[in-house]
């Protein structure tokens, strides 16, 4: 009886060792699809993949609705997809419709509705950043030439001891009026109609320009650019024009 018990015990032990070795080989193998380890002590931003670093642009054009980095679309969009995206942004058979269609064929990830949402956010940040002399914000949102012009104006203002006080009451309209793809760069021009209170004061706080109680309607024509196609959703302001 004891001999039979010893034989069965030995067989079970051998079987257990074999199963253990096989499980270890399978469970211990990395496939490359594992999730990164979760750090319960990390800050909320650090826990989210794709969160911008402190020095990256704070405004993404167009912004992703989920907060994740957009997936770069490479397939040529169908006529139905183009029609759905362009919608009310450009009349049929218009030059703008044709240029936006060309842009969508080069960069299928472009969405005019999302782009305009981001453009309005950028407009507010740039207007207020210029008034406050916030060069760090401006440098992230402006192309080199535009930034140099803004910086020169801020320096001149500082030399005179002047300060600008601006309040953006609201953006009444923001429409795409031009689009172009040139040398792998996409250019989109937007016409903004906004209401603004702006006043410039000298070193003695006396008003030298503007009216602190008057709301002005301002029309600006701004051109944004980025490489097309691109995984980077951020556009930069590369040209400005005041229509009034």
PLY file of the C-alpha trace (Angstrom):
ply
format ascii 1.0
element vertex 244
property float x
property float y
property float z
element edge 243
property int vertex1
property int vertex2
end_header
0.00 0.00 0.00
2.81 2.39 0.88
4.58 1.54 -2.39
1.45 2.46 -4.39
1.12 5.69 -2.42
4.73 6.61 -3.10
4.38 5.96 -6.85
1.21 8.10 -7.16
2.76 10.87 -5.10
5.82 10.89 -7.33
3.67 11.03 -10.48
1.69 14.01 -9.15
4.89 15.84 -8.24
6.35 15.29 -11.73
3.11 16.46 -13.35
3.03 19.58 -11.15
6.61 20.48 -12.09
5.86 20.10 -15.83
2.76 22.32 -15.59
4.67 24.94 -13.61
7.47 25.11 -16.20
4.99 25.50 -19.07
3.04 28.24 -17.31
6.23 30.11 -16.51
7.33 29.99 -20.16
3.96 31.36 -21.36
3.20 33.93 -18.66
6.73 35.22 -18.48
6.98 35.96 -22.18
6.63 39.58 -23.45
4.77 40.13 -26.70
5.31 43.90 -27.01
1.62 44.64 -26.42
1.73 44.89 -22.65
0.36 48.02 -20.98
2.92 50.23 -19.24
3.02 49.80 -15.48
0.55 51.97 -13.60
2.07 54.39 -11.13
-0.49 55.31 -8.44
1.75 58.13 -7.22
2.14 59.83 -10.61
0.40 63.14 -11.27
-2.81 62.93 -13.35
-1.07 64.41 -16.41
1.79 61.96 -16.15
-0.65 59.05 -16.16
-2.13 59.96 -19.53
-0.12 58.86 -22.58
0.32 61.67 -25.08
0.03 64.50 -22.54
2.02 67.52 -23.82
5.26 68.29 -22.08
5.66 71.70 -20.38
7.55 73.18 -23.36
5.18 71.94 -26.03
2.52 74.22 -27.58
-0.46 74.71 -25.30
-2.91 75.05 -28.16
-3.36 72.28 -30.65
-5.05 73.04 -33.94
-7.29 71.21 -34.40
-7.85 69.92 -30.85
-8.68 66.23 -30.34
-12.03 65.65 -28.70
-10.59 62.81 -26.60
-7.36 64.55 -25.64
-5.33 61.85 -27.40
-2.82 62.44 -30.16
-4.62 62.22 -33.52
-4.08 59.22 -35.74
-2.42 60.18 -39.00
-4.78 59.23 -41.80
-3.03 58.16 -44.98
-5.86 56.85 -47.16
-7.32 59.18 -49.78
-10.77 60.32 -48.55
-13.82 59.54 -50.64
-16.00 62.22 -52.19
-18.58 61.50 -49.47
-15.97 62.02 -46.72
-14.86 65.30 -48.27
-18.43 66.53 -48.59
-19.15 65.61 -44.96
-16.08 67.45 -43.68
-16.42 70.58 -45.78
-20.15 70.95 -45.14
-20.95 74.61 -44.66
-17.33 75.77 -44.75
-17.14 76.32 -48.50
-19.79 76.69 -51.26
-19.82 73.98 -53.89
-17.76 74.65 -57.02
-16.05 77.61 -55.34
-12.25 78.14 -55.44
-12.21 77.67 -51.65
-13.99 74.32 -52.01
-11.41 73.19 -54.54
-8.44 74.27 -52.41
-9.87 72.63 -49.26
-10.50 69.46 -51.23
-6.86 69.46 -52.34
-5.78 69.95 -48.72
-7.95 67.02 -47.57
-6.45 64.77 -50.24
-2.94 65.64 -49.06
-3.83 65.59 -45.37
-6.98 63.47 -44.72
-6.72 64.17 -40.97
-7.60 67.84 -41.52
-11.04 68.74 -40.20
-12.17 72.34 -40.80
-14.62 72.33 -37.89
-12.02 71.20 -35.36
-9.46 73.49 -36.96
-11.66 76.55 -36.43
-12.29 75.61 -32.80
-8.55 75.55 -32.21
-7.99 78.69 -34.28
-10.40 80.64 -32.07
-8.63 79.42 -28.94
-5.27 80.40 -30.45
-6.65 83.82 -31.45
-7.61 84.60 -27.88
-4.29 83.40 -26.47
-2.28 85.39 -29.00
-4.28 88.60 -28.53
-4.01 88.40 -24.75
-0.40 87.17 -24.89
0.60 90.20 -26.96
-1.20 92.58 -24.61
0.50 91.00 -21.58
3.89 90.78 -23.29
3.93 87.02 -22.71
6.71 86.04 -25.10
6.80 82.43 -23.90
3.22 81.81 -25.05
3.69 83.77 -28.27
6.84 81.87 -29.23
4.96 78.58 -29.11
2.08 79.81 -31.27
3.77 82.06 -33.82
5.97 81.45 -36.83
9.42 83.04 -36.76
8.63 86.15 -38.82
5.40 86.93 -36.98
7.04 86.35 -33.61
9.89 88.72 -34.50
7.34 91.44 -35.34
5.40 90.91 -32.13
8.58 90.85 -30.05
9.79 94.12 -31.62
6.46 95.79 -30.81
6.63 94.55 -27.21
10.21 95.84 -26.85
9.24 99.26 -28.24
6.32 99.39 -25.83
8.56 98.53 -22.89
11.09 101.18 -23.93
8.36 103.82 -23.83
7.06 102.54 -20.50
3.68 101.79 -22.03
1.28 99.03 -21.10
-1.64 97.56 -23.00
-4.88 96.50 -21.34
-7.04 94.27 -23.52
-10.28 92.41 -22.96
-11.58 90.07 -25.62
-15.33 90.38 -25.30
-15.97 87.62 -27.79
-15.38 86.21 -31.26
-18.44 86.80 -33.40
-17.25 84.96 -36.50
-14.35 82.80 -37.62
-14.41 81.59 -41.24
-11.87 79.89 -43.48
-11.41 82.10 -46.52
-8.33 80.57 -48.19
-6.39 77.31 -48.21
-3.26 76.20 -50.02
-0.75 73.35 -50.06
2.73 74.35 -51.15
6.04 72.52 -50.72
4.53 70.03 -48.25
3.14 72.88 -46.15
-0.56 73.51 -45.59
-1.71 77.12 -45.25
-5.19 78.00 -44.01
-6.37 81.61 -43.75
-9.10 82.55 -41.30
-11.13 85.75 -41.07
-11.92 86.65 -37.46
-14.54 89.20 -36.44
-14.24 89.94 -32.74
-15.21 92.50 -30.12
-12.34 93.95 -28.16
-11.72 96.54 -25.49
-8.16 97.81 -25.74
-6.31 100.73 -24.22
-2.65 101.74 -24.09
-1.37 103.65 -21.06
1.91 105.48 -20.58
4.24 105.26 -17.59
1.93 107.63 -15.65
-1.08 105.38 -16.41
-2.52 108.01 -18.75
-4.41 106.76 -21.79
-2.44 107.37 -24.97
-4.52 105.18 -27.28
-7.89 103.47 -27.16
-10.82 103.75 -24.77
-11.24 101.58 -21.66
-15.03 101.84 -21.93
-15.51 101.33 -25.66
-16.04 97.97 -27.32
-14.58 97.90 -30.84
-15.37 95.44 -33.59
-12.09 94.18 -35.01
-11.57 92.16 -38.19
-8.33 90.20 -38.51
-7.16 87.92 -41.29
-4.67 85.35 -40.03
-2.89 82.54 -41.84
-1.89 79.36 -40.02
0.53 76.75 -41.34
1.83 73.27 -40.62
3.48 70.42 -42.49
1.05 68.25 -44.45
0.44 65.51 -43.65
1.67 65.53 -40.06
1.10 63.64 -36.80
1.64 66.96 -35.02
-1.75 68.69 -34.65
-0.21 72.08 -33.87
-0.47 74.93 -36.35
1.46 78.19 -36.12
0.41 81.69 -37.09
2.62 82.71 -40.03
0.91 85.85 -41.38
-1.44 88.54 -40.08
-3.49 91.26 -41.71
-5.84 93.77 -40.14
-8.91 94.41 -42.28
-9.87 97.50 -40.25
0 1
1 2
2 3
3 4
4 5
5 6
6 7
7 8
8 9
9 10
10 11
11 12
12 13
13 14
14 15
15 16
16 17
17 18
18 19
19 20
20 21
21 22
22 23
23 24
24 25
25 26
26 27
27 28
28 29
29 30
30 31
31 32
32 33
33 34
34 35
35 36
36 37
37 38
38 39
39 40
40 41
41 42
42 43
43 44
44 45
45 46
46 47
47 48
48 49
49 50
50 51
51 52
52 53
53 54
54 55
55 56
56 57
57 58
58 59
59 60
60 61
61 62
62 63
63 64
64 65
65 66
66 67
67 68
68 69
69 70
70 71
71 72
72 73
73 74
74 75
75 76
76 77
77 78
78 79
79 80
80 81
81 82
82 83
83 84
84 85
85 86
86 87
87 88
88 89
89 90
90 91
91 92
92 93
93 94
94 95
95 96
96 97
97 98
98 99
99 100
100 101
101 102
102 103
103 104
104 105
105 106
106 107
107 108
108 109
109 110
110 111
111 112
112 113
113 114
114 115
115 116
116 117
117 118
118 119
119 120
120 121
121 122
122 123
123 124
124 125
125 126
126 127
127 128
128 129
129 130
130 131
131 132
132 133
133 134
134 135
135 136
136 137
137 138
138 139
139 140
140 141
141 142
142 143
143 144
144 145
145 146
146 147
147 148
148 149
149 150
150 151
151 152
152 153
153 154
154 155
155 156
156 157
157 158
158 159
159 160
160 161
161 162
162 163
163 164
164 165
165 166
166 167
167 168
168 169
169 170
170 171
171 172
172 173
173 174
174 175
175 176
176 177
177 178
178 179
179 180
180 181
181 182
182 183
183 184
184 185
185 186
186 187
187 188
188 189
189 190
190 191
191 192
192 193
193 194
194 195
195 196
196 197
197 198
198 199
199 200
200 201
201 202
202 203
203 204
204 205
205 206
206 207
207 208
208 209
209 210
210 211
211 212
212 213
213 214
214 215
215 216
216 217
217 218
218 219
219 220
220 221
221 222
222 223
223 224
224 225
225 226
226 227
227 228
228 229
229 230
230 231
231 232
232 233
233 234
234 235
235 236
236 237
237 238
238 239
239 240
240 241
241 242
242 243
